[in-house]
Amino acid sequence: MLGRKNTKIEFDARQPPQELLQNPQGYSFIHNFKVHFKSSGLQMLANKIDVSVNTESPQMPSPQLVTNEFNNRMVMGNAHTNTRARFNPSSFHITNIEYKESIAMCYSMSNANSNYSQQQTPQQTIVQSSFCRNCGCRVTPDSKFCNKCGTQV
């Protein structure tokens, strides 16, 4: 991400830090899990796959969200060569969901925009703006709601 100032905070979602609980809208949260699964009852050892779940909250996502993300990944990654196997549903048995870590990402364009604006027009006042998390529309800093979709900023 060229020109962007980003910060990454690694934390434990079982006990998130107070700064993330007080201002969750300023971050994007990624929760990482290791899912152990078997493709048949006869398989002795379980396979493992890393699954990431994106949320708007620093709290631990529900096991159902992790399971849904796992199922989506397995359906997308299950490529069959013949037509009969392609339309047969894949079945996996999850044996364990292991929590690994969570990451809070905060992106800011303030440094890149201000440097560029000062080079082009030094006498012009720079007004920082933000974007709606729901629709991506530009929102002024004093706005409390998005003008396009009405979501609280």
Salt bridges, closest charged atoms under 4 A:
GLU10 OE2 - LYS8 NZ 3.83
ASP12 OD1 - ARG14 NE 2.96
ASP50 OD1 - LYS34 NZ 2.97
ASP50 OD1 - LYS100 NZ 3.33
GLU98 OE1 - HIS36 NE2 3.08
